[in-house]
Amino acid sequence: MAKETVKKHNEFEEIVENPDALADRLAQSEDFVKRNKGTLLGVFIAIAALIVGGFLYYNYRSSQNREAQEAMFQAVHYFEADSLGKALNGDGQYEGLLTIADDYSGTDAGNLARYYAGVALLQEGKFAEAVEQLEDFESDDYLLQARAYSLMGDALLEQGKDGEAADMYMKAANHNANEYFSPQYLMKAGTAFEVGNNFKSAAEAYDKIINDYATSALVTDAKKYKARAEALAGTN
């Protein structure tokens, strides 16, 4: 390694101190460029295309996101006013949440429209459709994502899919677990497990509230439900 370093150092000194050596090295570089002109040009064009393409795509997505946000304004207004049909399908002048979610998929606003659509469909009793919308929703907001999992649990439970609902509630409880919401989701998981006669898992869900969230207001109920679930598990 030391010999290689000394060699490179000597070569550098020769180039700097000897004009002829410098001219020779430049000639070699120029010859390389001439021989590989087509390849180098292609590389430069490809890099430029990537940069320009990335810039245009970013601007396009930003524009799409702004359009989706503007389109959502009226749909969310209908949602908050409990005009769920208009919120979901539009009013003939403004697009509804379902169209916005599809037309602007991949944007933040389109993604949020999917969440609103899932909630609206759940409230309308369209449980299977609600699950379809909510399972495609993704958020970096850990509270909102956990809420989406819980809502999916609600929709699944309404369809009689007790085990799937309980699993979804557990997923909500464990998603960036916190003192306030996790106990609520665990309580719902326990209920779903009990509906499916899985009393052992129900008792475990209640026990997690008692041990992991001792300050929760749900601890008293969790102790009562745990005792009941354990008693029922013993009779199975």
Backbone bond lengths (Angstrom), bond angles and torsions (degrees), N, CA, C in turn:
res aa  C-N    CA-C-N  psi(-1)  N-CA   C-N-CA  omega(-1)  CA-C   N-CA-C  phi
1 M - - - 1.473 - - 1.515 110.61 -
2 A 1.375 116.69 -41.28 1.460 121.17 -178.94 1.515 110.99 -66.52
3 K 1.370 116.61 -40.69 1.463 120.47 179.20 1.529 110.68 -62.64
4 E 1.331 115.77 -41.69 1.469 120.24 -179.85 1.513 110.48 -63.35
5 T 1.339 117.29 -40.21 1.463 121.76 179.19 1.521 111.08 -64.14
6 V 1.357 115.38 -43.93 1.482 120.02 178.94 1.520 110.12 -62.66
7 K 1.337 116.73 -42.50 1.460 121.40 -179.78 1.524 111.07 -59.24
8 K 1.361 116.16 -46.21 1.465 120.67 179.89 1.521 110.30 -64.84
9 H 1.323 116.51 -38.16 1.465 120.54 179.36 1.520 110.78 -63.73
10 N 1.351 116.55 -43.06 1.465 120.86 179.34 1.518 111.08 -64.67
11 E 1.358 115.96 -40.65 1.460 119.71 178.05 1.517 110.78 -62.14
12 F 1.328 116.25 -40.91 1.461 120.32 179.60 1.533 111.09 -63.01
13 E 1.360 116.18 -43.98 1.469 120.14 179.68 1.515 110.84 -63.39
14 E 1.341 116.22 -38.80 1.466 119.64 -179.47 1.524 110.82 -63.82
15 I 1.338 116.05 -39.91 1.471 119.91 -179.43 1.514 110.79 -67.57
16 V 1.345 115.53 -42.67 1.464 119.58 -177.73 1.522 111.50 -68.54
17 E 1.339 117.01 -41.25 1.463 121.23 -172.59 1.523 113.35 -89.63
18 N 1.329 117.91 -19.85 1.458 121.34 -176.67 1.522 109.87 -112.58
19 P 1.322 119.32 106.20 1.470 122.20 -179.57 1.516 112.99 -57.69
20 D 1.341 116.84 -35.86 1.463 119.31 -179.50 1.531 111.22 -66.38
21 A 1.332 114.95 -40.22 1.473 119.16 178.02 1.515 110.83 -63.95
22 L 1.327 116.74 -40.37 1.465 121.34 178.05 1.518 111.23 -63.37
23 A 1.347 116.03 -43.35 1.464 120.54 179.68 1.521 110.53 -63.75
24 D 1.356 115.82 -39.20 1.465 120.12 178.64 1.520 111.21 -63.66
25 R 1.329 116.07 -42.69 1.466 120.00 179.73 1.537 111.20 -64.95
26 L 1.324 117.28 -39.94 1.467 121.05 177.68 1.516 111.48 -65.37
27 A 1.337 114.95 -37.29 1.466 119.12 178.86 1.514 110.57 -64.29
28 Q 1.357 114.91 -41.02 1.464 119.20 177.48 1.522 111.45 -61.47
29 S 1.324 116.23 -42.66 1.464 120.85 179.22 1.517 110.99 -63.59
30 E 1.322 115.54 -42.08 1.469 119.77 -179.60 1.515 110.40 -64.57
31 D 1.344 115.23 -39.90 1.465 119.80 178.87 1.524 110.49 -63.93
32 F 1.340 116.39 -40.44 1.464 120.77 178.31 1.525 110.86 -60.85
33 V 1.320 116.43 -44.18 1.458 121.43 179.88 1.520 110.86 -62.04
34 K 1.355 116.36 -42.63 1.466 120.29 -179.89 1.519 111.18 -63.37
35 R 1.354 115.35 -44.25 1.464 119.35 -177.84 1.528 112.72 -68.41
36 N 1.326 116.33 -27.75 1.468 120.25 -176.25 1.526 112.33 -115.69
37 K 1.329 115.13 25.16 1.461 119.87 -175.92 1.518 112.23 -56.97
38 G 1.339 116.34 -46.09 1.465 119.89 -177.83 1.512 112.38 -63.69
39 T 1.342 115.71 -43.12 1.465 119.95 -179.38 1.528 111.28 -65.12
40 L 1.348 114.72 -45.97 1.457 119.02 -179.16 1.525 111.26 -62.97
41 L 1.331 116.02 -40.75 1.461 120.29 179.68 1.527 110.14 -62.48
42 G 1.355 115.15 -41.30 1.459 119.09 179.15 1.518 112.01 -63.22
43 V 1.337 116.19 -40.10 1.458 120.83 178.58 1.521 110.90 -63.65
44 F 1.334 116.14 -45.45 1.466 120.34 -179.90 1.522 111.44 -63.23
45 I 1.334 116.02 -40.28 1.472 119.92 179.22 1.532 109.98 -65.13
46 A 1.356 116.58 -41.37 1.469 120.40 -179.59 1.522 111.03 -63.70
47 I 1.339 116.50 -42.88 1.460 120.39 178.89 1.523 110.65 -63.21
48 A 1.338 115.41 -44.58 1.468 119.67 179.19 1.524 111.04 -61.68
49 A 1.348 115.74 -40.15 1.464 119.98 -179.89 1.525 111.10 -64.16
50 L 1.334 116.19 -39.99 1.464 120.34 178.38 1.521 111.17 -63.45
51 I 1.326 116.13 -43.56 1.462 120.32 -179.45 1.529 110.72 -64.25
52 V 1.332 115.65 -48.24 1.475 120.33 -179.32 1.528 110.05 -65.12
53 G 1.362 116.01 -42.72 1.456 119.98 179.96 1.518 111.99 -61.94
54 G 1.334 115.90 -43.17 1.456 119.95 178.22 1.518 111.99 -62.69
55 F 1.330 115.83 -40.92 1.463 120.68 179.11 1.526 110.89 -64.07
56 L 1.336 116.39 -45.11 1.465 120.65 -179.29 1.530 110.61 -65.67
57 Y 1.350 116.09 -40.83 1.471 119.33 -179.96 1.523 110.59 -64.15
58 Y 1.342 115.93 -42.42 1.469 119.67 179.40 1.523 110.11 -61.02
59 N 1.321 116.97 -44.47 1.469 120.35 179.35 1.523 111.60 -65.69
60 Y 1.344 115.36 -36.84 1.461 119.55 179.29 1.522 110.24 -64.85
61 R 1.348 116.31 -46.83 1.454 119.64 -179.96 1.517 111.37 -64.65
62 S 1.323 117.01 -37.15 1.466 120.48 178.14 1.514 110.31 -64.13
63 S 1.343 114.80 -41.48 1.465 119.82 178.85 1.521 110.53 -65.43
64 Q 1.343 115.97 -42.84 1.457 120.51 178.71 1.528 110.91 -61.44
65 N 1.321 116.27 -40.04 1.458 120.62 -179.17 1.526 110.90 -65.42
66 R 1.339 115.89 -40.98 1.475 119.28 177.85 1.519 110.83 -63.75
67 E 1.322 116.58 -42.22 1.463 120.60 178.98 1.529 110.63 -62.26
68 A 1.325 115.68 -42.33 1.466 119.83 179.94 1.521 111.18 -64.54
69 Q 1.324 117.12 -39.95 1.467 121.02 178.81 1.527 110.50 -62.67
70 E 1.334 115.80 -41.94 1.473 119.52 178.73 1.524 110.67 -66.04
71 A 1.343 115.82 -40.19 1.468 119.77 -179.66 1.529 111.14 -67.03
72 M 1.327 116.44 -32.34 1.467 120.77 -177.11 1.519 113.54 -72.60
73 F 1.310 116.81 -22.98 1.463 120.16 -172.66 1.522 111.51 -53.27
74 Q 1.333 117.43 -51.25 1.455 120.97 -177.95 1.519 111.37 -70.95
75 A 1.331 116.93 -36.72 1.460 120.72 -179.70 1.534 110.68 -63.54
76 V 1.321 116.60 -42.74 1.465 120.53 178.66 1.527 110.41 -67.46
77 H 1.337 116.24 -34.87 1.465 120.10 176.37 1.533 109.53 -59.74
78 Y 1.325 117.36 -45.65 1.465 121.11 178.23 1.533 110.45 -64.41
79 F 1.326 116.62 -39.26 1.465 121.22 179.26 1.522 110.41 -60.00
80 E 1.312 116.57 -47.10 1.460 121.00 -178.41 1.524 112.27 -69.46
81 A 1.342 115.98 -23.22 1.466 120.70 177.98 1.532 111.61 -90.90
82 D 1.346 116.31 7.19 1.470 122.54 -179.28 1.521 113.52 63.99
83 S 1.324 116.62 21.81 1.468 120.39 171.92 1.530 106.65 -91.91
84 L 1.341 115.69 73.41 1.452 120.63 -168.58 1.524 112.66 -68.16
85 G 1.334 117.21 -33.63 1.458 120.02 178.77 1.519 111.50 -61.44
86 K 1.334 115.70 -46.63 1.465 120.08 178.49 1.524 111.11 -69.80
87 A 1.309 116.17 -34.84 1.468 119.37 178.44 1.521 110.13 -62.22
88 L 1.319 116.49 -41.58 1.457 120.68 -177.05 1.524 113.06 -78.40
89 N 1.327 116.60 -41.64 1.466 120.22 -169.46 1.521 114.87 -112.49
90 G 1.330 117.12 -3.41 1.455 119.58 -179.01 1.511 111.76 86.59
91 D 1.325 115.11 176.61 1.465 119.75 -177.56 1.524 112.57 -121.65
92 G 1.330 116.61 15.96 1.458 119.95 -178.12 1.514 112.52 95.60
93 Q 1.310 115.91 -26.89 1.465 120.95 177.33 1.533 111.33 -108.02
94 Y 1.325 114.79 -40.34 1.467 120.56 179.88 1.521 109.97 -111.76
95 E 1.306 116.07 144.65 1.455 121.22 179.82 1.527 110.82 -71.62
96 G 1.330 115.35 152.66 1.458 120.53 177.10 1.519 111.21 -93.49
97 L 1.316 115.38 173.05 1.461 121.59 -176.39 1.522 112.59 -60.47
98 L 1.326 117.89 -37.22 1.461 120.62 -178.07 1.525 111.23 -64.93
99 T 1.325 116.33 -43.12 1.467 120.89 178.85 1.523 110.94 -67.61
100 I 1.323 115.89 -42.14 1.472 120.34 -179.85 1.526 109.88 -62.62
101 A 1.335 116.66 -43.56 1.468 120.46 -179.66 1.521 111.16 -60.39
102 D 1.335 116.99 -38.60 1.469 120.58 -178.88 1.525 112.01 -78.72
103 D 1.330 116.17 -44.91 1.471 119.77 -174.98 1.525 112.61 -72.08
104 Y 1.312 116.47 -26.56 1.474 119.90 -177.51 1.523 111.03 -120.08
105 S 1.329 115.73 32.41 1.463 119.32 177.65 1.523 109.34 -61.60
106 G 1.298 116.23 141.05 1.457 119.95 -177.57 1.504 113.70 97.81
107 T 1.337 116.90 -14.00 1.462 120.61 175.50 1.524 108.90 -98.82
108 D 1.321 116.03 158.84 1.467 119.75 179.22 1.521 111.16 -62.05
109 A 1.324 115.62 -42.01 1.468 119.58 -178.69 1.525 110.76 -67.48
110 G 1.330 117.38 -40.61 1.459 120.82 177.75 1.508 111.53 -63.25
111 N 1.319 116.50 -38.32 1.458 121.96 177.49 1.527 110.78 -64.40
112 L 1.328 116.67 -43.12 1.462 120.52 178.45 1.523 111.22 -66.37
113 A 1.331 116.50 -35.12 1.467 120.30 176.77 1.523 109.99 -60.69
114 R 1.326 116.38 -35.40 1.462 120.54 178.57 1.532 110.90 -64.81
115 Y 1.325 116.18 -38.82 1.465 120.36 177.83 1.529 110.14 -63.95
116 Y 1.341 116.28 -49.85 1.462 120.37 178.66 1.529 110.67 -58.54
117 A 1.327 116.67 -40.92 1.462 120.71 -179.77 1.527 110.16 -62.66
118 G 1.337 116.95 -41.46 1.458 120.59 178.76 1.520 111.86 -61.42
119 V 1.337 115.94 -42.92 1.470 120.32 179.21 1.528 110.43 -64.63
120 A 1.323 116.40 -44.42 1.463 120.93 -178.87 1.527 110.90 -63.23
121 L 1.323 117.15 -43.52 1.465 121.05 179.23 1.531 111.00 -64.32
122 L 1.323 116.09 -37.41 1.466 120.42 176.55 1.519 110.47 -61.99
123 Q 1.336 116.29 -43.11 1.463 120.52 -179.81 1.525 111.44 -68.38
124 E 1.324 116.35 -26.42 1.471 120.14 178.14 1.522 112.02 -84.24
125 G 1.314 117.20 -3.94 1.457 120.58 -179.94 1.508 114.15 83.56
126 K 1.331 117.38 13.17 1.471 121.97 178.25 1.526 107.58 -95.67
127 F 1.326 114.21 76.74 1.458 120.28 -166.84 1.526 113.66 -70.24
128 A 1.316 117.90 -42.12 1.464 120.40 -179.91 1.527 110.51 -63.89
129 E 1.339 116.10 -41.81 1.469 120.39 179.14 1.532 110.64 -67.15
130 A 1.316 116.25 -35.12 1.466 120.28 177.69 1.523 110.83 -62.09
131 V 1.329 116.10 -43.19 1.469 120.23 178.84 1.522 110.32 -62.22
132 E 1.325 117.58 -41.56 1.466 121.46 -179.74 1.529 111.09 -58.88
133 Q 1.315 116.47 -41.98 1.462 119.88 -179.52 1.532 111.15 -71.26
134 L 1.309 116.30 -45.43 1.464 120.19 -174.32 1.526 113.07 -70.70
135 E 1.332 117.32 -31.39 1.458 118.39 -179.35 1.527 111.55 -73.85
136 D 1.324 117.46 -16.27 1.472 121.09 175.96 1.523 112.04 -92.47
137 F 1.319 116.17 -4.12 1.464 120.73 179.96 1.520 109.79 -84.44
138 E 1.331 116.58 135.08 1.459 122.15 176.92 1.519 108.95 -135.73
139 S 1.332 116.14 135.93 1.460 119.34 -178.22 1.518 110.98 -143.82
140 D 1.338 115.28 142.90 1.461 120.85 173.50 1.525 111.01 -78.54
141 D 1.321 116.53 -13.95 1.460 121.21 176.88 1.526 107.86 -76.53
142 Y 1.332 116.83 107.85 1.464 119.54 -171.62 1.524 112.34 -65.05
143 L 1.338 118.67 -28.98 1.461 120.19 178.91 1.526 110.47 -71.69
144 L 1.329 115.92 -41.87 1.459 120.18 -178.26 1.526 110.75 -69.93
145 Q 1.326 116.79 -39.96 1.461 119.45 179.15 1.528 110.93 -65.02
146 A 1.326 116.45 -43.23 1.464 119.81 177.81 1.530 110.36 -62.25
147 R 1.330 116.11 -38.36 1.462 120.35 178.08 1.524 110.86 -62.93
148 A 1.322 116.38 -38.86 1.469 120.40 178.57 1.531 110.12 -63.51
149 Y 1.325 117.16 -41.59 1.469 119.94 176.56 1.525 110.91 -60.46
150 S 1.334 116.30 -42.78 1.460 120.37 -179.64 1.525 111.22 -64.54
151 L 1.313 116.60 -40.96 1.472 120.28 178.41 1.523 110.93 -64.20
152 M 1.322 116.38 -37.78 1.464 119.00 174.55 1.524 110.28 -61.41
153 G 1.340 115.52 -38.87 1.463 119.38 176.27 1.516 111.17 -60.34
154 D 1.329 116.90 -41.86 1.473 121.04 178.50 1.527 110.75 -60.07
155 A 1.344 115.32 -45.60 1.468 119.87 -178.15 1.525 111.26 -66.59
156 L 1.309 117.11 -39.06 1.467 120.99 178.47 1.524 111.68 -67.50
157 L 1.331 115.87 -39.94 1.457 120.23 178.88 1.523 110.98 -63.11
158 E 1.323 116.51 -38.78 1.462 121.30 178.27 1.525 111.56 -65.04
159 Q 1.323 116.40 -23.37 1.466 120.52 178.71 1.528 112.24 -91.20
160 G 1.341 115.93 3.98 1.453 119.62 180.00 1.508 113.95 81.29
161 K 1.321 117.20 12.21 1.467 121.59 179.62 1.528 108.34 -94.75
162 D 1.333 114.07 72.57 1.455 120.62 -171.03 1.533 113.08 -62.60
163 G 1.325 116.62 -45.70 1.454 120.54 -178.51 1.521 112.44 -63.31
164 E 1.337 116.25 -44.17 1.461 120.61 179.05 1.525 110.45 -65.10
165 A 1.324 115.67 -38.49 1.465 120.11 179.31 1.523 110.06 -63.76
166 A 1.336 116.54 -45.67 1.462 120.60 -179.57 1.523 110.99 -61.22
167 D 1.325 116.20 -41.88 1.468 120.48 178.69 1.525 111.16 -62.21
168 M 1.329 115.72 -38.01 1.464 119.47 -179.88 1.531 110.93 -69.83
169 Y 1.318 116.74 -38.17 1.473 119.99 176.04 1.531 110.66 -63.54
170 M 1.329 116.23 -40.04 1.459 119.60 177.62 1.532 110.56 -64.67
171 K 1.314 115.89 -37.73 1.458 120.43 177.56 1.524 110.12 -63.26
172 A 1.321 116.51 -40.45 1.470 120.97 177.72 1.526 110.24 -64.17
173 A 1.340 116.69 -42.83 1.467 121.03 -177.70 1.516 112.07 -65.05
174 N 1.330 116.89 -33.93 1.461 121.16 -175.80 1.518 113.81 -92.52
175 H 1.337 117.06 -5.36 1.456 120.46 -179.52 1.528 108.81 -80.85
176 N 1.340 115.80 102.97 1.466 120.59 -174.73 1.531 109.95 48.46
177 A 1.304 115.31 60.04 1.460 122.72 -174.96 1.525 112.30 -50.14
178 N 1.321 115.79 140.74 1.465 121.02 -179.64 1.528 109.67 -145.65
179 E 1.320 115.01 162.28 1.466 122.14 -172.11 1.528 113.59 -65.57
180 Y 1.336 116.89 -27.59 1.461 118.34 -172.50 1.533 112.31 -90.89
181 F 1.339 116.61 -53.33 1.464 119.08 -172.31 1.526 113.88 -86.47
182 S 1.322 117.49 -34.97 1.470 119.34 -175.94 1.529 113.32 -57.17
183 P 1.333 119.53 -43.40 1.467 118.49 177.57 1.531 113.00 -60.23
184 Q 1.324 116.45 -35.85 1.460 119.53 178.71 1.527 111.11 -64.21
185 Y 1.343 115.53 -43.27 1.460 119.21 -179.80 1.527 111.09 -68.67
186 L 1.328 117.02 -35.64 1.467 120.37 177.13 1.527 111.40 -65.65
187 M 1.317 116.28 -37.30 1.461 120.50 177.15 1.531 110.20 -63.27
188 K 1.334 116.39 -42.00 1.461 119.95 177.91 1.527 111.03 -66.71
189 A 1.343 115.80 -36.49 1.468 119.58 177.23 1.523 109.88 -63.00
190 G 1.339 116.59 -44.26 1.458 120.36 179.00 1.517 111.66 -58.93
191 T 1.326 115.99 -42.95 1.467 120.59 179.04 1.522 111.15 -62.45
192 A 1.345 116.41 -44.44 1.466 120.70 -179.89 1.527 110.82 -63.82
193 F 1.327 116.56 -41.05 1.469 119.60 176.99 1.530 110.73 -61.18
194 E 1.327 116.54 -40.94 1.461 120.17 179.92 1.526 110.97 -65.81
195 V 1.324 116.61 -39.91 1.468 119.93 178.23 1.527 110.14 -58.41
196 G 1.331 115.90 -35.57 1.457 120.83 178.79 1.521 113.42 -89.09
197 N 1.350 117.16 12.31 1.467 123.12 179.93 1.523 113.49 61.10
198 N 1.331 116.17 23.32 1.461 119.96 176.21 1.531 107.39 -97.88
199 F 1.319 114.62 74.11 1.466 120.50 -171.39 1.533 113.05 -70.99
200 K 1.317 116.49 -30.22 1.459 119.92 178.33 1.530 110.71 -62.59
201 S 1.334 116.09 -47.17 1.465 120.26 178.81 1.526 110.72 -67.67
202 A 1.326 116.60 -34.29 1.461 120.34 177.31 1.524 109.92 -61.73
203 A 1.332 116.43 -46.26 1.464 120.55 179.54 1.527 111.16 -61.14
204 E 1.327 116.37 -37.19 1.471 120.36 178.89 1.525 111.35 -66.56
205 A 1.332 117.19 -37.87 1.460 120.89 178.42 1.532 110.46 -65.17
206 Y 1.325 116.13 -44.46 1.466 119.94 178.20 1.534 110.89 -65.31
207 D 1.334 115.56 -38.46 1.463 120.16 -179.77 1.528 111.13 -63.42
208 K 1.325 116.38 -33.73 1.468 120.72 179.22 1.527 110.58 -65.60
209 I 1.324 116.45 -35.25 1.469 119.85 176.06 1.525 109.67 -64.10
210 I 1.317 114.94 -45.76 1.478 120.82 -176.66 1.526 111.45 -62.91
211 N 1.324 116.72 -43.73 1.463 120.69 -173.82 1.524 114.26 -87.23
212 D 1.347 116.53 -37.27 1.474 119.36 -174.55 1.526 113.08 -93.05
213 Y 1.336 116.31 -20.36 1.474 119.78 -176.52 1.528 109.23 -133.87
214 A 1.320 114.79 60.52 1.470 121.70 -172.86 1.523 113.30 -61.59
215 T 1.335 117.58 -23.88 1.469 120.62 -178.64 1.522 112.49 -92.04
216 S 1.316 117.52 0.02 1.460 120.49 -178.35 1.525 111.09 -68.46
217 A 1.325 115.10 146.58 1.466 120.45 177.53 1.529 111.34 -68.90
218 L 1.338 116.63 -11.68 1.462 120.48 -177.74 1.524 113.15 -91.47
219 V 1.316 117.75 -0.96 1.463 120.53 -175.94 1.526 112.04 -60.92
220 T 1.311 117.55 -43.44 1.475 120.51 -179.06 1.518 111.10 -59.38
221 D 1.327 116.48 -48.08 1.465 120.19 177.76 1.519 110.76 -64.34
222 A 1.327 117.02 -38.89 1.459 120.86 -179.15 1.517 110.97 -61.14
223 K 1.338 117.54 -39.75 1.473 121.35 178.65 1.527 110.42 -64.22
224 K 1.318 116.00 -41.82 1.462 120.81 -179.69 1.533 110.81 -65.82
225 Y 1.331 115.69 -46.24 1.465 119.73 -178.82 1.528 111.74 -69.42
226 K 1.323 116.29 -33.09 1.468 119.40 177.65 1.528 110.61 -63.38
227 A 1.317 116.00 -44.67 1.466 119.98 179.40 1.514 111.02 -61.32
228 R 1.318 116.24 -41.54 1.468 120.12 178.35 1.521 111.20 -64.53
229 A 1.354 116.59 -45.31 1.457 120.81 -178.65 1.523 111.00 -63.45
230 E 1.332 116.46 -40.49 1.474 119.97 179.17 1.520 110.47 -64.74
231 A 1.334 116.48 -38.81 1.473 120.37 178.63 1.530 110.43 -64.60
232 L 1.331 116.25 -42.69 1.470 120.61 179.86 1.530 110.53 -69.36
233 A 1.339 116.23 -35.68 1.468 119.28 178.42 1.517 110.39 -63.35
234 G 1.346 116.71 -34.18 1.456 121.30 -178.72 1.523 112.71 -70.87
235 T 1.322 116.76 -20.83 1.464 120.01 -178.81 1.529 112.35 -90.47
236 N 1.360 115.58 -9.73 1.478 118.99 -178.53 1.525 111.09 -80.31
